[in-house]
Amino acid sequence: MRSVARRAPTRAVLLVDDHRVFAEALAFALDAQPDLHCAAVAGSVRGALDAAAACDFDVAVVDVNLPDGGGLSVVGQLRALRPAAQLIVLTGHDQPGLAERARRAGADAFLPKDDALHSVLDAIRGADGPSPPDPADVPRLSPREREVLALLASGQDATRIAGALELSVHTVRDYIKTIRTKLGVQSQLDAVLTADRLGLLARADRFR
């Protein structure tokens, strides 16, 4: 566990990631920001809980995969230890339903690990709650597209969605492609993340 002395009034960040190079690089980037700093780095579930008990932090950035347990379990335990802390989950793998599971575990934000550094830093700065999106920026989805989106967020693949909605797999894939196009994203995971940020998942839940 790497500990860093706290500086001036800045946002303190606890990093939980077993990829040492990535963690140290992100810690370096945080310490280079005038409004952020790395409070500690841990590479395991046990290390994360030890660090959370030993240092003050405003935000925790947690990798999904850790050597001694799942990162989502860490999110729940960190929430219990520090209710006011903001929790961000990172993942290096596009896993169906992961964004939804992270949200249910208590995460405030969910980001792909290969996202641009400025996106991660922006998420950390804005982890106290994003401002509501401008309605003009929220794409219009048809009722059927909302149904497909809701099932995507719950971890269903195209085949299962087709069975649930009594559609052909080809038709469902066309719906998913249309959803990605409307949201301006390239992958299903990004579609779920973007829809969540825009508040579309809450609306889609009404159609499930």
N, C-alpha and C positions, 0 to 999 in steps of 0.2 A: 504494500500500500504506500503510495506516494503522497505526502502531506505538504501543503504549501502554506506559508504564513499568510494570514489574512491582511489585506491592505485596506486602505481607505473605504468609504461606502460604495462598494460595487456589488454586482450580483454574483454571488458565490455559487459555483457549479461543482457537483459531485459527478465524476465520470465512472461508469461501471462497464468495463469492456476488457475481455481477455486478450484482445489483439494489441500487444504492447506498443507497436509502432503507431498504429492508428490512435490509440489513447494518448500517447505522449505527444503526437502531432497536434491533436485537438486541444490538449492541455496548453501547449505552447501558443496556439492560436488564441485561446481564451485569455492567457496572460498578456498577450500583445494588445488586447482591446482596452480602451480607457474605462469602460463601464462593466467589464466582466473579469472574473478570475477563476482559476481552478482551485477549489478548496481541497480536493483529494481525488486520487485515482485508485480504483479497486478492480481486480481482475476476476472476482468470483462472487458468489452469493454471500459467503461468509465474510469476505473482505468488504463487501458493500455495507453489510449490516454493522460491522465493526466501525467503518468509516462514518456511517450515519450517526452512530452513538458518540463518536469522538469529535466531530467537527460540525460547525454550523454551515448550512447550505440553503440556498433559495431555490435551486433547480437541480434535479438529478437527470442525467442522460444515461439510459440503460440499454445495453445490447440485449437482444432477445436470447441469444445462445451463450451460456456461460458453462464452464467446465463442471461445476457442482450443482447445477440446477437451471431452471428456466428463468429468463429475465422477467417474464410477466409475474412470477411469484415474488420477485424482488420488488416490483412496483407496488404490489399489495402490502408488503411488509414495510416499505419505506413510507407509504401513505399512513400506515398505523403509527409509525415512529414520528413522522413529521407531517401532520395533517395539512399544514399551510404550504408545504413545498410543492413546486410545480414539477411534474414528471413527464419526461419525453422518452419515448421508446424508439430505438434505431434497429433496423434489420438489414442484413445483406442479402436476403433471399425473399423472392416474391412468393409468399405462401398464402393460398386462398383463406380468407377469413381472419387473417392475422390482425389487421387493423381493427376489426370489430372486437376481437378478443382483448387486444390491448386497451381499447376504450373501456370495456367491461371490467378490466383489472384495475382501472383507476388512472390510466394514462391521460394526460392533458393534450398530448400531441404524438404523432407517429410519423417517422420519416425514413425513407430509404437511406441506407448507409452510404451509398454512392452519390447522394445528393451533393450539390455544390456547397462548399464551406460557408458561403454567405447565407445560404438557405438555413443551415444548421444554426448559425449565429443569430439569424433573424428569429428563428423559432425560440431560441433560448431567451432572447430579449423580449419576445412577445409572449412568453409562456404564462404571463399573468392573465392571459385571456385575449384572444383575437377580437378585433372589432367586428361587428356584424357586417357581412358582405353587402355591397350595394346591390339592391334587387335587379338593377340593370345588368349586373355582371353575372347573374345566375341564369344558366341556360334553361330553356323550357323543355321538359321531358314529358313524353306522352304517358298516360296511365300504364301502358304495357312496359315502357322503358323503365318506369319507376319500380314496377314489380320485379323486373330482371335485375335492376340495381340493388334492390333490397335483398334478393337471393344471393347475388354476388357478395355482398357485404357479410352475409351469414356464412360464407365459406363454400357455397355450392358452385360446382363447375357447370359448363354448358350442358352436359348430358343430364345432370340431375335437374337443372332448371327446366330443360325441355320436358322431362317427365312430370315435374310439378305443375307446369303451366299447360301441359298437353299440346306442346308445339314440337316441330322438328328441330333437331340440333342445328341444322343449317340456319333456320329462322332465328334461333336464339343467338347464334354467333353474329348474325347480321345486326340484331338488336345491340349486342355488346359493342360491335364496331361503331354503330351509330352513337352510342353513349360516349365512347372514347372520343369520337370526333367532336361531339358537342362540348365535351369537357376540355378538349385540347390536350389530351394525354396519350401516351403510347402503350401503356400496359393496364391490365385489369386492376392491379394493386394501386397504381396511380389514380385510376378512375374512382376507386373506393375512397382513397385519401382526399382527393379533390372534392368529391361529393360530400364527404363528412365536413370538410372545411366550409363548404358553401351552405351547409344545413339541409342538403337534399336527402340525406339518409333518414333524418327525422320525419321528413315528409313521406319518403318511400315506405317507412314502417307502417303507415296507415293503409298501405295496399297489400300487406302481407296477411 
